[in-house]
């Protein structure tokens, strides 16, 4: 294991040290990257009605394209890329990832059918999986612990800015393109295809700026300096093999016949549940992708336990960590789905135009999300100073406070009330992110932050993104009512509250015993 040391005097010194101006500059660049990240990810929301009409798709297929096709592979590749963020040059990793997801966004604009668009969305997911593991690790080195939730909240504001801007830009591009080219459009592109291309190209240019950022020393903000890895790609390749079926069996075989038996048993259980769901919903691509994702995570966690016991213990073996990420996963379940289906609901039910819906959902949504994540991050830090579990109070608040406005969104017949409710839902739901993210970073050692971040995003993707938007679309398809689909999301509230209560009670002790538990698992600290 990497040896990480810190003298108490050094830690105290760094706790009092002011944040350098360069850290704020670097953070601003990361925010811009995250804005583009969510523009490319979320623009499909305002384009959904046009894509559905052009390609002859159902609501559950649209939900699959936005959530599952993207989310499963985002989560899957987030694991090996999170490991690479723990061992390699994080700035270079972000540069490559930004170029990849931007290129696949452009490719989305040339899709002619459901299969092509699915492949493009998978590619966007793989590229975007580089961003947050690298960014969270960089931010944790650029900013001291007492400022971490605030810095991560500022970074996370890009999520809401990008999501909001994507609706406004996407709606405007489609309407302008269709007005300018009612027939004989350049390259035969429809408006939704042009929108994908035009939002993807700027990311290829931004990659050049990202490449110029300076890489900080790993662990410098806490004086726990981790030496550079001698073979950074070895761990990446091992993790890649560990999560990609059927290579997962080779990883399981390293534990002997018992390892293979456990792996196959897990595959059988997961596959059986997924098959039953596929038969019940008649949606085999959704549950096939979910089965691949959950089996891959099961295989990876089993391999991690054998290869890196300290990391496994502090992440998968810590109830405080798991309840935190799953509790926030319920927030993501509601907020991802609400933000995605808001634009189709406005167009289909309230009969609003794309540009109007994009403006009044995207603009206020971006402001609400930005304010919520910043204020929530500051509130989380303030409560953390007074209560070891204080950040979890903010996460629970974000879950509960957003629910009434989600209900109003999908029941009102007034556009004005709908837009106001969408703004408030975004404001309150976004307040949960900074506290949840910072809590996960505090529960692991510096060398484990990239892997912890990837694990955190497993809950936001495989629970929130891969299931929330799809479930609303599936219920809408089955009932013929998008309103009913939206209301079905409220099931997340009681589940999330139970999980966050467990987290609130267990996080303080888990953080206090961090080094002791790491040593027990074999870590040299």
N, C-alpha and C positions, 0 to 999 in steps of 0.2 A: 504493500500500500504506500501511497505518497505520504511522506511525513510532513505534518503541518505544525508549526510551532509559533508561539507568540508570547512575548514577555508582557506581564501585566502593565508595566510602565508604558510600553508601546501602545497597548490597547487604549489606555487612558489618554495618551497623547493624541491618538487619532480620533477619539471620541470628541475632543475639543477642537479639532482642526476644522477650519472653514472649508466649504466645498469650493474647489478651484473653478475659475471661469470656464476652463476648457471642458469640465464635466458637464456644465450647463449647455455649452455649444454641442457637445457630442449627443446629449440627451435630445436636443432639438432636432438633430439629424435623424435619430432613432424614431422620433415622433412622426416625422415626414414619411419614413419608411413604413411605419405602421398605418399611417393614413392610406398610402397606396395599397398596402396589404388588404385593407378592408374595402377600398374602392373596388379592387379586382375581385374580391370574394363576394361582395354584397350587391354588386350592380345587377346581378341576375334577378333581384327582387323587382325592380321597376321594369325589367324586360320580360318578366314571367308571362304576362298575358299575351304578348306578341309571340314569344317562343312557343307557348302552348298552342296558339292558333296556327302558326307556320308549320310546326312539326307534328301537330295532332296529338298532343300529350294530355294526360290527366293530372289532377292536383297532386296525387301521391307521387307521380313521376317527377313533377316539378320540385316537390319537397325532397325527393331523392337526389336530384341534381344539385340543389343548393346545400343540403345537409350531409347526406350519407356519402355520396360519391367523393365529395371534397373531404368530409370530416374523418372518415375511416382511414384514408391514406395519409392525411395530415397527422393523425394520431400515430399511425403505424411507423411512418418514417421519422416522426418526432423523437422516437426512442433512440435509434442509432445516431441521429443528428444531434440530439441532446448530449449523447456520449461524446461525440466529436467536439461539441461546444465546451465540454469539460477538459479536453486535452489538446485541441488545436487552436489556431489563430481564429478568434471569433469574428473579427472584422472581415477577414477573407471569406469565411463561411457565409456571412450575411450577404456579401457582395454576389457570390455565386447563386445563392438562393433567390435573391431579388431578380437577377437576370432570368432565372429559370421560370419563376411564376409569372413574370411579365410576358415572356415568350409564349407561355401556354394560354395566357389571357388573350393575346393576339390570335392564337390558333383557334380559340373559341369562336372568333368572328368568322371563321371559314367552315364551321360545322354545318353539315347538311342533314343530320339526323340525330336521333337520341343517342346512339352509340358513340358517334364522334364527339358530341358535346360532353358525354360522360367521361371519355378519355381525357378531354381537355380539362375538365374539372378535377380529375385525379391528378393531372400534372400540376395544376395550380396548388393543390393541397400539398403535394410533395415539396414544391419549391418554398411555400410559405412555412413549412415545418422548420426551416432553418432560423426563422426570424426571432421568435420569442425565447427559445432556449439561449441563444446567443445574447439577445438584448437583456434578459433578466440577469444573466451572469455578468455582463459588462456593467450594468447599472449598479449591481451589488458591489462591484469593485470601484466604481467612480464615486459612490455616495456612501457615507457612514450609516451604520445601522439605524440611528435615530431619525434619519431622513429617508429611509428606504421605502416606506409605504408611500410617502409623498412623491418620490422620484418615479416609482413604479406606477403610481396613479397618473402622473403626467404623461408617461409613456403610453399607458393604456387609454388615455384620452384620444389617441389616434384611432382607436377602434370606433368610437362614436363619431368623430369628425369624418373619418373615411366612409363609414356606413351612411351618414347623412349626405355627404357630398356626392356619393355614388348615385343616390336617388335623383338628386337635382340634375347632375350632369347627364346621367343616363337618359332621363326623361326628355331633357332638352335636345340631346343629340338625336334621339329617335324621331322626335317631331320635326326638327329642322331637316333631317336627312330625308324623311318621307315627303315633306313639302317640296324640297328641292328636286327629288328624283322619284316622282310618282311612277315612272316607268324608266327602263333602260338605266338603272343605277350603275355606277362604276363597279366593275367586276361582278355585277349582278347581286350586290349585297343588299340585304334588307336593313332597315334602320337599327334593329337590335344587333346585327352582326357588325355594323360600323361602330356602334358604341363599344363593343368589346375591344375592337382594334385600337380605337382612339384612346381608351384609358390604359391599355397595356403598354403602348409605346413609351410613355414617359419613364416608366420603371427601368427600361434599358439604359436611359441616360443617367438616371439617379445612381445607378450602380457604380458609375465612375467616381462620383463624390463620396460614396460610402467607402470605397477602397482607400481613401486618403485618411480615414480616422486612425488615431494611434491606439494600439492595443495596450491596455493597462496590465500591471502585474496582477496575477490571480491571487485574490485574498488580501490585497493591499489596504482596503478600507478598514480591516480589523486587525492588521498586523499578523495575519496567519498566512504567510507567503508559501504558496505551493510551487515547487520547482516544475519547470516545463517537462512535459512528457517526452521520453526519448523515442517513442514509437506511437504517435498520436492516432494513426489510422488503424492500428491493430485492434483497438477496442471498438472502433466504428464498424469494421468488417465483422467482428464477432457479434456485435449487437444486430447488425443487418441480417446475418444468417439466423440469429436467434428468433427474429420476428417474422421472417418471410416463409410461409408454408411452400413446399413441404420440407424445406431445409431445417425447419424446427425439429424434425425427428433426429437429425444428426446431433443437434445440441442436447436433446433428451438422452440420446444414446451414451453420452459421456457420463451419465449417472448410472449406466448399466440397465439391466432389464427392468428394474423397478422404475427408473426414469422414463423409459419408453412406455411402460404400462400406465403410469400416471398421465403422461402426455396424451396417449390415445384415449384414456378414460375421459380426460377433459374435453378432447375433440368430440367424442361421442355425445357427451351431455350437451355441450354448446350447439353442436350440429343438430341434435334432436329437437332442442327448444326452437332453434331458428327454423327448422323445417315445419314444425307445427304452426309457427307464426306465419310462415309463407303460405301454407295451405289455407289458413284462416283468412288471410288478407288478400290472397291471390297476387302477391307481390314478391316474386322470387328474387329479383335483383336486390331489393332492399335488405331482405333477411339473409341472403347469401353474403352480401358485403358485411353486414353486422357480424355474422358468424366468423368470417375471416378475421375481422378486427378483434373480436373478443378472444378467439382461439390464439391469435398471435400474441396478444397481451398476456394471456395465461402462460404461454410457452416462454415468453421473455422473462416474466417474473420468476418462473421456476428456474431458469438459467441464471438469472441475477443472484438468486439465493445461494447457488452453488459457487459462483465465480467471485462475487463481491458481497460477502456477508454483511459488512457494516452498512453499505448503501441500502441493501435490502431491508435490514433491520430498522434503519431510520426512516424509510419510506413505507414499504409494504408491511413491515412489522410493527408499525406505530399507529394505533387506533386514532390518535389525535390528528395525524396527517391525513389518513383515509377519510375520516368523518368531515374534515375541513374541505377537502377537494370534492367529495360527493355532495356535501351540503351546498357548496357554491355551484356544483353541477346542476342542481335544481333551479338555481337562479338563471343559469345559462339556458336551461331547458325552456323556460318561459320567455326569456328576453330574446334569444335567437329567433324563436318561432314568431313572436309578436312583431319583431322588427322586419322579418322577411315577409310575412303575410299582410302587413299593414297596407303596402302599396296595391297588391291585387284586390284587397278588400275595398279600398277606396275607389278603385276603377270599376270593379264588378258590381258591388252592392250600392255604393254611393254615387256611382256614375260620374266620377271625377276624371278629368283628362290626365294623361301621363305627366305633363309638365306641371300642372297644378298639384297633383299628388306628390310628385317628386320634390317640389318646392316646400310644401307645407308639412310633409312628413320628414324629409331630409334635413331642411334647415333647422327647425326647432328641435328635431331629434338629435342633431349634432350638438347644438347648444346645450340641450338637456343632458346628454350623455357626458359632455365635457365638464359641465358644472358638477354633475353628480359624482363622477369619478374623482375629480379634484377635491371637492368638499368631503366626500366619503373617505378619501385617503388621509386628509388632514384630521378628520374626526377619528379615524382609526388610530393614527399616531398619538393623538391627544389622549384617547381612552387607554391606549397601551401603556402610557407612562403612569397611569393611575390604577390600572387593573391588568394583570398578566393576560387575561383572556378578553380584554376590551375590544380588540379588533373584530372578534366574532359577533359582538353585539351589532356592529355596523353591517356585517354580512347578513345577519338575520333581519335587520331593518330593511335592507334592500329587497329581500324576498317578500316580506309581508306588505310593505308599503306600496309596492308596484302592482300587487294583485287586484285591488279595486279598480284601478285605471285600465288594466287589461280587460276586465269584465265590461267596463263602459265602452271601450274601443269596439268590441265585437257584438254589442247590442244596440248601440245608438244608430239612428237614421239621420242624424244631423252631422254634416261635414265639419262644422265648427267645433262641435263637442268632440267628435272623433279626433281631430288634430290636436286639441288641447289634452285629451286623455293620452294620446300617443306621446306627447311631449313629457307629461308627468310620469308615465310609465318608464320612459327612457331615463329620466332624471333619477328616479328612486332605484331602479334596477342597477344602474351603473355605479351607484354608491358602494356596492358590495365588493367590487373587484379588487381595489387596492388593498383592503384589509386581508382578503383571502390570499392574494398573491404573496404579500409580505409574510404572512404566517407560515406558508410553506417554505419560504427561504430561511426563516429563523429556526426551522426544525431539522435542518441538515447542515453538514460541514461545507465549507466553501468549494471543495473539489466536487461535491455532489450536486451543486446548484443547477447545472444544466439538466441533469437527469431528473432532479426534483421538479423542475419546470416542465419538462416533457411529460412527467407523470401527472402534474397538475392539469395540463392541457388534455390529458386523456379523459378526464371527467367533463371538461367543457366541450369536448368534441364527441366522444363515443356515448356520452350520456346526454349532453345538452344539444349539440349541433346535429348529431346523427339521428337522434330520436325526436326532438322537439318539433322542428319544421315538418318532418315526415309524418308524425302522428297527427298534427293538425290537418295536413293534406289528406291523409288516409281517412280520418273521420269526416272530412268535407266530402270526399269521394263517396263514402258509404252512405252519408245522410243527405247529400245534395245541398248542404248548407255550410258555407265557409264560416259563418257565425258560430255554429256548433263546434266546428273544428277548432276555432280560436278559444272557445270557452273550455274545451277539454284540457287545455294546458294548466288549468288551476289545480289539477291533481298534484302538481309539484309542490304546492305550499306545505301541506302537512308533512310530507316526506322530508322536505328540506329542513323544517323546524326541528324534527326529531334528530336528524344528523348534526345540525349545528348546536343543539343542546349538548350532545355527546362531546363535540369538539370543544365547546366552552368549558366543560368540566375537566377535560384531559390535556388540553394544550399547555397550561402553565407547568404542570409536572413534567411533561415531555420535554419542554424547552430547558427546564432546570436540570434534567438528567441527561442532556444531550451527549456531553463528552463521556460520561460514565457508561452509557449504553453503547457508544461507539467503541470504547475500549473493550467492553465485554465481547463485542463481536469481532475483535481482532484489529481494530484500527490503531495506528501509532499516532497519538496526539500529545 
